[in-house]
Amino acid sequence: MTLAVTYMPELPAHDPEIDAINEEAFGPGRFTRAAYKIREGGPHDRQLSFVALHDGIVIASVRMTWIAAGKGRALLLGPLAVRPSFKNIGIGRRLVAMALEAAEQAGAPSVVLVGDEPYYGPLGFKKIPYGQVAMPRPVDPNRLLAVEIRPGAVALLAGDVCHADLVDGVSQH
């Protein structure tokens, strides 16, 4: 049996369901994470963020946020969350693939995330060299991963990572 899943760009109307999925997936501790701290610096890019729907209900979501580190700019992928009853059937991977394609079309030089290499490695993510970037809160350096869209883009990411709007001015993207 094939599950009927519709994929589409995120809309403001999806926010309450996305918030519920993220709460379910990450719990109250999500607010203490480094990536959440970066996202506090400004909005995510809805045009590059996607949801998966089943019977009109959001069952998964991925968001993308513009970040800056030194001379480098990139997109921060996350949170990626899938409702438990829909896990392990490829929905998350499909959302990541859509987000990466959208990032490339938007001219993003690279996409960064904090995640597990066994999951994200097959999707093209590789470890960022140890000590190259500093997240605003502690992160296991083995979980700092990136996909390079433009050759040399990851090497431009250096130092403290923050929301790009804090460096470039609001809504420059």
Secondary structure, DSSP 4 states (H G I P E B T S, - for coil): -----EEEE--GGGHHHHHHHHHHHH-GGGGGSHHHHHHTTS---GGG-EEEEETTEEEEEEEEEEEEEETEEEEEEEEEEE-GGGTTSSHHHHHHHHHHHHHHHTT-SEEEEE--HHHHGGGT-EEPPTTSEE-SS---GGGEEEEESSTTHHHHEEEEEEETHHHH-TT--
